[in-house]
Amino acid sequence: MGVDLENMPKLGFGLMRLPEKNGAVDLDRVCTMVDAYMKTDKRYFDTAYVYHGGKSEVAAREALVKRYPRESFMLATKLPAWEIRQESDIDRIFNEQLERAGVDYFDYYLLHSIEDGSNYDTYVKYDCFRWGMKKRDEGKIRHFGFSFHGSPELLTEVLDKHPEFEFVQIQLNYLDRTNPVVRSEELYNILHERNIPIIVMEPVRGGMLASMAPEIEAKFKAKRPDDSVASWALRYVASLPGVITVLSGMSDEAQMLDNIKTFTNFESLTDEELTLINEVTEEILSIPQIGCTACKYCTPGYPMKISIPDVFRTVNTLRRYPDDWRSKNFYNGLKDRYGKASDCIACGQCEKVCPQHLPIIELLKEAGEILD
């Protein structure tokens, strides 16, 4: 039962960064975005048990499942290793996901964030690989894969031991090709050489590749004046052989419309455009940045309630624009609502769940020195 490449849209709708209102998912706006996406005959939606504090799957039910015929879309979700304490938790979580999403089966189901250490060890301990195959045989899962945040060595080991996986989801963007932690180019090459279908996450690196220094943006605009800066990042990954779907965590209607424009009558990168991307990559990498993708895995249950991704976003902006008053005002509002960067008590909870393996404690200390 292989992945049906013919029916996979190049643009997938990631439900991790949905618009919010008063601290909750703004369902009216999500419905508008789902409608705009579905009108283009794109139909791949990616959610997870932990997104939006457990509300993303519910949002998928309300905005998608209740409003469209089941066979008109594909829904993917994921099993979180860090929520598994005993074997019975696996079925409990899965059944809860079916109920949350309001479906009888998931088109695509992933082991969430396989990486070196605890996550992979948990999946091995409870043999979640065989469990996933059983669910597929029962018709509760149509396609079985995993998302990956580990090393190339671990990826090779997993694929060698478990050829049953049909697809793999990796973080891939032009900035992370040679990132010594992410190593996305190596991961891509391993999968492509084995002809394993690839789904891409973080193509715009949490928005980092959608807004840049004016002199960098000008280079893209000079080449394609009518296209957004974000479109270059999306076109880069979508042009790679073996990539079947590019997930974009769209958080507002403007992003949705811009992404739809990029993938309507899609144009692969030319050699000249790739050369420009390589030049821009070198220039961006010369500016030190905190590699946070704003996945927000670090915030649920964090005792000091610091909005860590927003703190890092502020620091990154100020590194590029030291006198940016808007970022300083943004942080002032942030610390009044959530607390200061210097409030960190170094408990380490955030570092345990960070997919980017960032030294968050030290980075918050630095942020406190800059901002507080």
N, C-alpha and C positions, 0 to 999 in steps of 0.2 A: 504494500500500500504506500507508494511513493507520493511525494508532494506534487500536487497538480500545478506545474509551473505556468500552464496556460491561463489559469484563472487567478493568479496572484497579481494584484495591482502593484505598480512600482512605488506608489505612495501609500503608506499605512498610517492610520490615525492612532497615535499613542495617547492613551487616556491617563497620563501621569501628571500633567500640568494643566488641568482643566480650569476654566475661569471660576472664581469664587465670589460669593456675596455674603457678607456678614459671617465669614468663617466657614461657610458651607459651599458645596458645589452649586454653581448657578445653573440649574437645570434648563431654564428657558434659553439661555445662551448656548448651552451644550446641544440642545435640540436643534437650534438654528445651524450650528456648525455641522452636526450630523447630517442634516438635510442637504446642506451645500455639498458635503463630501459624497453622499450617496447619489446625488444627481449626476455626478461625473462617472458613475458606474465603477467607482472604487469602493471596496467593501471589506477591507481588513482592519479590524479593531483590536488593539493590544491593551490589555489591562493586567492587573495583578492583585493578589490578596491584600497587599499592604499599601497600595496606592491610595492617596488621599485619606489616610487613616482608616482604610477599609471601606471607603465610600465609592471608590471608582467602579467596582463591579456593580454596585447598586445604580450608579449613574448610567452605566451601560444598559441595565435593565429598563430604566425609565425612559431614556432618550433613544434607545435603539430597539431593544428586544420587544417592548410593548408596542412599538410603532411601525415595525417592518416585518414582513414574512421571514420566518427563521432561515429559509434557504437563500434569502437574498443577501446575506452577509456572512462573514467569517469572524468568529470571536476567539481570541487567544487570551489565556491567563496562565498563572504560574503558581507553583508550589514553593513556599518559602521555608528553607531548611531551618532558619532561626526560630520558627514557630513550632517546630517538632520536638517534643520532649519524650514521647513514647510512640510506639508503632500505631496505636489507635488514633493518634492525632492526624495521621495522613488522610484516612478516610473521613474523619470529622471535618477537616479543613476543606477537602474536596467537595463533600456534600454541602457544606456551608456556601462554597463558591457557586455551586449549581443553583442554590436557593437565592443567593444574592443577585445573580445574573438573570434568574428566571428562565433558565434553559435546561434541557435534558441532556445535552452533551456540549463539549467544547470542540471547535474545529481544530484548534492548535493548543497544545498544552505543553508547558515548559517546566523543567526543574529550574528554579529561579537562582541565578547568580552562582553557578558553579565556579569555585575559586580554590586556590591552594589553602588547605587548612580546614577550619570547622565546617563550612558549608558542604564541601565535597565529602568530608568524613561522615557527616550526618546522612547524606544520601546513600553512602556505601553501607553504613551501619544498619539502616532500615531497608536496604535493597529497593530503593525507590525506582530503580531501573526496571526491575521485574514487575513492580507494582504498576508502573506506567504502561507497560506492554499488556498487562492484564486488563487495565481500563480500556485500552484501545481494542482489545479483542471483544470486550463487552459492548463496544460501541459508544462508550462514554467519552472517549477521546478519538478523534479522527486521525490526528497526526501528532507525533511525540518528538519533542526536541528539548533543548536547554539554552538558557542564556548564560553567557560566559564572561567572567571578569578575572580570569586567572592567567597563568603563564603559558607560553607556547608548549612547554614540556608537559604540563598537565593536560592541555588540550589533546596532544598526541596520545597520551596515556588513556584518556577517557574514550577517544574514538577507537583506539585499538581494542579496548576491553568491551566496548558497547557499540557494535556496528548497527544496532537496531535503531539508533537515532536517525531521524529523517531530515532534520535541519538544525542549524545552530544560529543563535542570535549573538552578535558581537558588537562592541563599541567600535565604531570606525568613522573617522573623519580625516580630512587632510592635515589637521594639526597634530593628530595623535599617531601618525604613521611611524615615527621614530621615538615616540615617548617611551622612556626606559621602563616605566611601570606598566602602561597599557599595552605597548608592543603590538599595536593593531595590524601593522603591515605583515608581521610574522604570522599572526593568527589568520589573517585573510589568506595568505599563501598556503598555509596548511590545509584549510578548508577547500580552497579552489583546486589544489592539486588532487584532492580526493573526490572532486565533483560533488561536494556536499552543498546543498542550497544554503545561502547566507541571507539572513535578515539583519539589517543594520539598525542599531540604536545609537543615539547621541550623534547624529550626522552634523548637527550645528553646534555641538558641544555645549548643550544647555543654554544656547542663545549667544555664546561667546563669538561664534562665527557669523552672527547676524548683525552685529554692531561693532564697528572698529574705529580706530583713529581716522580722522577725515582724510589724511594723506594716503592711507591704505585703501579706504573705500573709493577714493577718486580713481585709483588704478582699475578697479573693477568697472566703475561707471564709464570710464573712457572707452572700454571695450564693448560693453553692453549697457548703454545708458538707461534702457527701459526695464532692466532686470534688477531685482534686489540683491544685496550682498549675500543674504541667506541662500538665494537660489544657486549660487556658485558652489556652496558646500553640498547642497542636495544633489546637484548635477554631477559633482565629483564622485560620490559614492554610487549613485544610480548608473553611472557609466561603466562601472567595474564589472567584468564578466563574473557570473556566478551569483551576483546580488539579485535576489528575487523581489525584495521589498525593502523600502527605506521608511523607517518609522519616524514620524515627526510629532513631538509632544506639543501640539498646537494649543495655545492657551487663550486665543481670542480670534474673532472673526477675520481680522485683517491678515493674521498669519495663515489662516485656512485658505483665504482667497489667493494669497500670494503663492502658497504651495501648490494649489490647484493650477494656477497659471503656469508654474514651472513644469508641471508634469502633463500639461495639455500640449499635444504635439511635441513631445519631449525631444530635446536635442542633446546628444552625447557631447562631451567635451571634445574640442579639437586639440591637436597637438600644441597649437599656439596658446590656447586657453590653459592647458595643463602647465605649460611653461610659466604663465603668469601666476597660477596658483602656487607653484613651487617658489617663485620669487616672494610672493606674499607670505608664505609659510616661514621662510627664513627671516623676514622682517618681523613677523609677529613673535617668533620664538626668541628674538633678541630682547623682547620686553618681558621681564620676569612676571609670571602670573601664577595665582593659586589655581590649580587644576580642578576646581569644583564644578560639577555639572548640574548642581541644584536638584539632585534626585530626592533630597529631603529624607533619606533613610535615617539621618542622624538626629532628626528632631522629635519623633514620637517618643514620649516617655523620658525625654531628657530633663533631668531635675532642675536645671537652671533656666530652662525655656528660652535660651538664646537662639535667635533665628540665624543659625550658623551660615547657611548658603547666602543669605542676604548680607551678612557681615563680610563674607569673602568677596561678594560681588562689589561691595563698596570699596574694599581695599584694592581690588583689581582696577577699578575705574580710576581711583586716585593715583595708582601707579602710572597710569597713562596720562591722566590729567590732574596734576597735583592741586590745582586751584579750582577744581570743579565744585562750585558751591551747592549744586543740586544734590550731589552725592553726600555732602556733609549734612544738608537738611534732611535727606532721606534717612541717614543714620540716626540723627537726633530723634526723629519720629519712631524709628525702629527700637532704640534702646528704651524709650518711654513705655513702649508696648510690651517688649519681650525681655529687656535686660541688656546690659552692656557686654561687650566682648570680654572685658576684664572680670566679669562675674564668674568666669569658668572656674570650676573647682577641681579640674583635672581628674574626673572620675574614670575617663577612658571609654565610656559607653559609646560615644560617637565614633571613635576610631575602630571599634570592633565591627561596625556595620558599614563603614565607608567603602563603596566599590572601587574608589580611586586610590585607596590605601593612603590617604593624606594624613600627615602628622598634625591633626586638628588641634590638639592641645597647644603645641608650640605656635601654630599659626594664629590661634586666638590670642595668645600672649602678645605676639607681634602686632595683631590687629588692635589690641587694647592700647598698646604703646602709641600707635598711629592715631587712633580715633578717640580715645578716652583721656 
